[in-house]
């Protein structure tokens, strides 16, 4: 991906700490939207000066279409979109607040739609693009007390497959990865560390994502790739 223009949403978060350095290591130029300033500083501490030169931090609310449109239009082009933004919360369906359901769909599915929509417009203009989204094992193997999260991630998979079908015959691809539990600081805090050695390492998932975002994945379209670790 040397000299590619790559948009990584969620690139300053827990998964982003594994993915962003891997993308930069390929020689790509990276744009990172963010909300939390402390996450930017955390990422900066693990990047080299040469990598920071190729990293552009842009304050962005990915839940607002005008903000997403401005972010994407501010890039010279979008060779690859890697959409990492997401999150989960738990609760029994009959007790789950509708406001929480809406929040989960907004965070996991609606942001995916907005960044894919506007990135795809730019990719179609330049006749090239790689879209990589992050679904979940729960999208294809839903678990109890995770109804909203699993439904949202199933939507991410369906959206990505629909884009792959729309872009047949072009040099634009769309694929998704389906991780089980990812070994991030947030997940360790929420679930403890007893089984963390069986979870998916961010760097391992990053290798799969980088392949899908590269020229080498030109013949992979509409795939939903399980990355389950030993969980």
N, C-alpha and C positions, 0 to 999 in steps of 0.2 A: 504493500500500500504506500510505497514511497511517493511523496509529494501529493498524495490524495488529500482531499478536503473532507474531514470526517466530523460529523456532528454526533456527540455522545451525550445523551440526556441521562441524568443521574450519575454522571461521570465523577462527581465529587463524593458520592455516597459510599457505603460499605462495599458493594460490588464494584463500584467504580475504582476503588483503590487497587483492585486486581486488574480491571479491564483497561483503564486509561493508560497506565505505564506500558502495557503490552502493545497497545495501538501505537503509542508514540515510538516504541522500539522498532516498529516497521518503517519509520521515517515519515509517517503521516503528519499532517497539520490538523490540529484538533480544536474544535469549538465546544466549550462546555457551558451550558446554561446552569445557573445556580440560584438558590434562594438563601441558603445558610452560609454566611461569611466564614464561620469557623471551619466548615467542611472544606472550603477553598484553601484555607491556611494549612489544614491537615494534609491535603494532597500536595501542596507546594513543597512541603518538607521532604517528600519522598521522590520528587522529580529533580533531575539535574538542571543546571542552568541552560544547557543546550535544548533540553526538552521544554523548558518553560518558554523559550523563545517561540516554539511552535504550538503553544497552548494559549487559547484565547478564552477568557472567562467573561461571560455575559449574564448580568442579572436578568432573570426571565421568570414569569409566571406561566408555566406550561398548561395551566388550566384555563387560560384566556387566549382565544384565537388571535386577537390582534397582537398580543405579545409573542406568540409563536410565529406568526407571519413576519413580524419585524426581525426576529432572530434569524429565520431562514433567509430572508431577503438580504440580511447583512453579510452573508457569506458569499464569496466569489462564485462558488458552486457547491453542490452537495454530492460528493462521490459516494459517500456511505452514511447511512443513518444507523446508529446503534442506540436503541431505546432501552435503557435500564430502569427507568423510573417505575416504582411500584411499592407496594407494602401490604401487610395483612393485619387483620384483627380477628379475634375469635368470639363466637357466641352462638348459642342455640337458635335455630331459625325462628322458633315461636316467641323468642324473647328479644330478637334483634331489632333495634330501632331502625325505622325507615331512613332516618337521617344518616345513620352509620352505613346502611346499604348504599345510599347515594354517594357518600364520601368514598367508599371502596371502589365503586364503578368510576367515579370521576378520576381518582388517582391512578387506577390500573388500566382502564379501558379508554376513557375519554381523552386522556393525554396521548395515548397511543394513536388514536384516530387523528388528532390535531397535528402531531409531528409527522406522521406518515403522509397525511394529506398535503401539507405544504412542502415537505421534502420531495415527495413524488412529483409535484409540479415542476420543481427545478430539475429533477433528474430527467423528466421527459423532454425538457428544453435542450438538455445536453446529450440526450440519447445514451445515458449511462447511469447506473446506480445500483447500490446494494442496500437493502433494508434488512436489518436484523432486530427482531423483537424478543422480549423475554416473557415466555408464558410460565407455566409451572406444571409439575407433575400432577397437581390438583386439577388442572384443566382437563386431563384425560382420566384421572383416578381420584375423583372428589372425595374429600373426607368430611366427617361430621364436624359441626361447629365452625366450618369454613365456607359456608354456602356462598356468601357474597364474594369472597376472594376467588373461589373456584369458578363461579359464574363469570366474573370479570376476566379471569385469565383464559377461560374457554372462549370468551369473546375476542381476546387478543389473538388467539390461534386462528379463529374463523376469519377475522379481519385480515390477517397476514396472508392466509391462503387465498382470500378473495383478490388481494392486490397481486399476488403471484399469477393468478389466472388472468387478470386484466392486463398484465405486462408481458404475456406470452408474445414471442416474436420480436422482443426488444432485448437490449443488453442491460435490462433492469431485472433484478431478482429480489424476492422477498421470502424470508425464512424465519423460523422461530426456534428458540431453544426451550427445553422443558426441564429445568433443574428441580431436584428435590430440595431439601433444606440446604441453604448456602451458609458456609462458615463465615459469617460476618459478626462484628462486635455486637450489633443490635440483636441478632438471633441468639448469640451466647448469653446476652443479658436477659432475654425473654424466656429462654428454654433451658438455661444452664449449660454446662460444658461436659456433662458425662458422656454424651455420644458424639461430641463435636468432631472426633477423629474419623467418623464415618460420613460426615457431611461433605458436600461438594466444595472444594476450595475455589475461591474467586479466580485464582490464576489458571486453574484447570478449565473452568467455564470460559475464561477469556480466550484460551487457545481455540476452542470451538467457534466462539464468536468472531475472532479475527479471521479464521478461515472463511466463514460465511460472508464476511465483509470484504473479501479479497477478490482479485481477478480469477483466482483458481477455482472459485465456487460458481463459475458462470453457468454450469449445467445443473445446479441444485436450486430447485424452485418449489416453493410451497411445502417445504419439509418442516416437520415438527420433531426435533431431535431430542431424545431423552438424554439427560445428563444427571444420573441418579446417584453417583458415588457408591457408597456401600450401605446407604440407608434403606 
